[in-house]
Amino acid sequence: MHNSAARLIPDYNRELVELSRTKNSDYPLTATFSCIGESSNTEIINAKYVVGCDGARSIVRQSIGQQLKGESARQLWGVMDILAVTDFPDIRKKAAIQSAEHGSLLIIPREGGYLVRMYIELCELQGDERAGDMGVTPTSLTDKAREILSPYTLNVKQVVWWSAYEIGQRVCDVFDNVPNEKREQQLPDTFIAGDACHTHSPKAGQGMNVGMADAFNLGWKLATVIRGQAKPALLHSYSQERQAKALELINFDKDMARLFSDKPKDAETARLFQQYFKKHARYTAGVETQYSASAITLPRKHQQLATGLQVGMRFHSQMVVRLSDAKPVQLGHTIKADGRWRLFAFAAASDNGQVDKPLASLCSFLETNPKSPIVKFTPDNSDIDSVIDVRAVFQANHRELAIESMPSLLLPQKGSMGLIDYEKIFCAIQSADIYDTRGIDRDKGALVVVRPDQYISCVLPLSDYDGLAGFFDHILIPAQVTYS
Ligand SMILES: Cc1cc2nc3c(=O)[nH]c(=O)nc-3n(C[C@H](O)[C@H](O)[C@H](O)COP(=O)(O)OP(=O)(O)OC[C@H]3O[C@@H](n4cnc5c(N)ncnc54)[C@H](O)[C@@H]3O)c2cc1C
């Protein structure tokens, strides 16, 4: 964190002991910390918002009256990172091994070429039984792994790290302090993320990934609301979007757990397990998330204009050529997760940016019309792309386009010196044409609205100015208005 752009240093040795609500309308939340190893042993922080990333035994979750709900059965697992000699041929591949009689294990080859992680399924815990009481040791884990791998041999030379842990598949009803039935009347100010609101087995390697996706979803929303750019109602969408994704993950995890723990009956069941693993590769890679329709994700009315840029899913990148320097770049990598909204305008076939064509008309509307979201929501004295950043993609080869006659919105003068930003205009690459790979309508073009977390909010016709303006009017606050 210290080396990151924000140069933050965590406050270590603080334990949250209580989170309470006060009558102070500016800072309605009071967090009381005990300071471990310091003379004054309590610290109080008054806050507008609190995000509890405090793990499966979250105090923040308790303070908002939420519980992890789910099946009471908990599975005991052992995990060890080992240096070993074995004749098992797939030791350097991710592999799930289901033995006939002795249970299952998962192999994850670790970095460096030698180290291997093994996840070993042990027994189910009942009642008050805890992982720590079950007498698991590195030796018992090694013995169990040998049994499962038999007739292959496993000669463990060193157990570098090991642990035993319990997993329950559980999730909270909501991920903030507003029960669903009160969403119309109350705004959320306390949130929970990661293991604080969902727990599951590590088979799909998703716990940390999904927790980070929670924080990524919440971060930009909280930042824009705190900056006074967005209406606080935007914060409802965090729980709505991420709780649904956590439920999906738990269902996926249940299927995986069942398939993993089942005794392999025959070649057909083994094949089904293999198929399930493959089918969900995109899911486990974290690119299968699709948010449902909401204020920030519109229904897919115009999806046919860009069939490969699915509304509700991550903006799917593709190589294009940057017009200003003819450099091939990944379009998705040109946008940073910096809190700005993005409009990707894909030009129709004959449109090379000429003044009377749809792309230039859109740019003119965005730059000058009082109804334009850029005009409305960009503060005075800020760069024109500081809230909504417009990028254009043309079908023509970059040699056919004249940068000097492009709309001024695509060559904005920015910063204290008014330098020109030359990195807003791109062309399709013939060998992997983005219009083909992302199914963009060549005759009509398309306008793709991308959220600050790089998920697609909507696909619109290039000329749907009212649709575009209406979308942002629901979410953002005019730059000169203060919202309370
Ligand atoms: C063996 C194992 C293997 C795993 N493998 C993977 C994997 O391959 N991929 C993957 O994505 N996930 C994996 N996971 C899951 C992953 O580790 C968790 O989902 C993830 O760590 C959750 O992150 P978190 O920040 O929500 O909670 P935690 O990592 O639990 O962090 C919570 C933090 O809050 C602190 N805290 C708690 N209470 C307080 C308090 N009152 N005051 C102050 N601080 C407090 C804790 O000390 C801790 O530092 C694995 C888990 C296990 C057990």
Ligand as a Chemical Component Dictionary entry (heavy atoms), coordinates in Angstrom:
data_LIG
# 
_chem_comp.id                   LIG 
_chem_comp.type                 NON-POLYMER 
_chem_comp.pdbx_formal_charge   0 
_chem_comp.three_letter_code    LIG 
# 
loop_
_chem_comp_atom.comp_id 
_chem_comp_atom.atom_id 
_chem_comp_atom.alt_atom_id 
_chem_comp_atom.type_symbol 
_chem_comp_atom.charge 
_chem_comp_atom.model_Cartn_x 
_chem_comp_atom.model_Cartn_y 
_chem_comp_atom.model_Cartn_z 
_chem_comp_atom.pdbx_ordinal 
LIG C1  C1  C 0 -6.525  -22.554 2.804  1  
LIG C2  C2  C 0 -7.229  -21.493 2.021  2  
LIG C3  C3  C 0 -6.917  -21.347 0.673  3  
LIG C4  C4  C 0 -7.522  -20.360 -0.089 4  
LIG N1  N1  N 0 -7.202  -20.222 -1.404 5  
LIG C5  C5  C 0 -7.770  -19.247 -2.139 6  
LIG C6  C6  C 0 -7.431  -19.057 -3.515 7  
LIG O1  O1  O 0 -6.655  -19.789 -4.087 8  
LIG N2  N2  N 0 -8.025  -18.028 -4.186 9  
LIG C7  C7  C 0 -8.899  -17.196 -3.589 10 
LIG O2  O2  O 0 -9.399  -16.267 -4.230 11 
LIG N3  N3  N 0 -9.234  -17.356 -2.272 12 
LIG C8  C8  C 0 -8.699  -18.350 -1.550 13 
LIG N4  N4  N 0 -9.046  -18.516 -0.228 14 
LIG C9  C9  C 0 -10.037 -17.647 0.376  15 
LIG C10 C10 C 0 -9.423  -16.305 0.766  16 
LIG O3  O3  O 0 -8.290  -16.486 1.577  17 
LIG C11 C11 C 0 -10.456 -15.476 1.520  18 
LIG O4  O4  O 0 -11.681 -15.488 0.834  19 
LIG C12 C12 C 0 -9.957  -14.042 1.646  20 
LIG O5  O5  O 0 -8.771  -13.998 2.394  21 
LIG C13 C13 C 0 -11.004 -13.166 2.322  22 
LIG O6  O6  O 0 -10.490 -11.881 2.407  23 
LIG P1  P1  P 0 -11.123 -10.831 3.404  24 
LIG O7  O7  O 0 -10.252 -9.624  3.279  25 
LIG O8  O8  O 0 -12.569 -10.710 3.148  26 
LIG O9  O9  O 0 -10.986 -11.480 4.860  27 
LIG P2  P2  P 0 -9.676  -11.908 5.649  28 
LIG O10 O10 O 0 -8.592  -12.367 4.722  29 
LIG O11 O11 O 0 -10.144 -12.846 6.705  30 
LIG O12 O12 O 0 -9.174  -10.545 6.289  31 
LIG C14 C14 C 0 -9.881  -9.936  7.342  32 
LIG C15 C15 C 0 -8.889  -9.080  8.097  33 
LIG O13 O13 O 0 -9.598  -8.320  9.071  34 
LIG C16 C16 C 0 -8.915  -8.407  10.296 35 
LIG N5  N5  N 0 -9.901  -8.260  11.376 36 
LIG C17 C17 C 0 -10.902 -9.101  11.710 37 
LIG N6  N6  N 0 -11.605 -8.619  12.753 38 
LIG C18 C18 C 0 -11.047 -7.429  13.071 39 
LIG C19 C19 C 0 -11.312 -6.441  14.072 40 
LIG N7  N7  N 0 -12.318 -6.567  14.934 41 
LIG N8  N8  N 0 -10.529 -5.335  14.126 42 
LIG C20 C20 C 0 -9.489  -5.179  13.250 43 
LIG N9  N9  N 0 -9.189  -6.085  12.281 44 
LIG C21 C21 C 0 -9.962  -7.190  12.200 45 
LIG C22 C22 C 0 -8.252  -9.782  10.291 46 
LIG O14 O14 O 0 -7.141  -9.780  11.175 47 
LIG C23 C23 C 0 -7.836  -9.894  8.840  48 
LIG O15 O15 O 0 -6.585  -9.321  8.615  49 
LIG C24 C24 C 0 -8.469  -19.515 0.537  50 
LIG C25 C25 C 0 -8.783  -19.674 1.896  51 
LIG C26 C26 C 0 -8.188  -20.664 2.631  52 
LIG C27 C27 C 0 -8.531  -20.814 4.085  53 
# 
loop_
_chem_comp_bond.comp_id 
_chem_comp_bond.atom_id_1 
_chem_comp_bond.atom_id_2 
_chem_comp_bond.value_order 
_chem_comp_bond.pdbx_ordinal 
LIG C1  C2  SING 1  
LIG C2  C3  SING 2  
LIG C2  C26 DOUB 3  
LIG C3  C4  DOUB 4  
LIG C4  N1  SING 5  
LIG C4  C24 SING 6  
LIG N1  C5  DOUB 7  
LIG C5  C6  SING 8  
LIG C5  C8  SING 9  
LIG C6  O1  DOUB 10 
LIG C6  N2  SING 11 
LIG N2  C7  SING 12 
LIG C7  O2  DOUB 13 
LIG C7  N3  SING 14 
LIG N3  C8  DOUB 15 
LIG C8  N4  SING 16 
LIG N4  C9  SING 17 
LIG N4  C24 SING 18 
LIG C9  C10 SING 19 
LIG C10 O3  SING 20 
LIG C10 C11 SING 21 
LIG C11 O4  SING 22 
LIG C11 C12 SING 23 
LIG C12 O5  SING 24 
LIG C12 C13 SING 25 
LIG C13 O6  SING 26 
LIG O6  P1  SING 27 
LIG P1  O7  DOUB 28 
LIG P1  O8  SING 29 
LIG P1  O9  SING 30 
LIG O9  P2  SING 31 
LIG P2  O10 DOUB 32 
LIG P2  O11 SING 33 
LIG P2  O12 SING 34 
LIG O12 C14 SING 35 
LIG C14 C15 SING 36 
LIG C15 O13 SING 37 
LIG C15 C23 SING 38 
LIG O13 C16 SING 39 
LIG C16 N5  SING 40 
LIG C16 C22 SING 41 
LIG N5  C17 SING 42 
LIG N5  C21 SING 43 
LIG C17 N6  DOUB 44 
LIG N6  C18 SING 45 
LIG C18 C19 SING 46 
LIG C18 C21 DOUB 47 
LIG C19 N7  SING 48 
LIG C19 N8  DOUB 49 
LIG N8  C20 SING 50 
LIG C20 N9  DOUB 51 
LIG N9  C21 SING 52 
LIG C22 O14 SING 53 
LIG C22 C23 SING 54 
LIG C23 O15 SING 55 
LIG C24 C25 DOUB 56 
LIG C25 C26 SING 57 
LIG C26 C27 SING 58 
# 
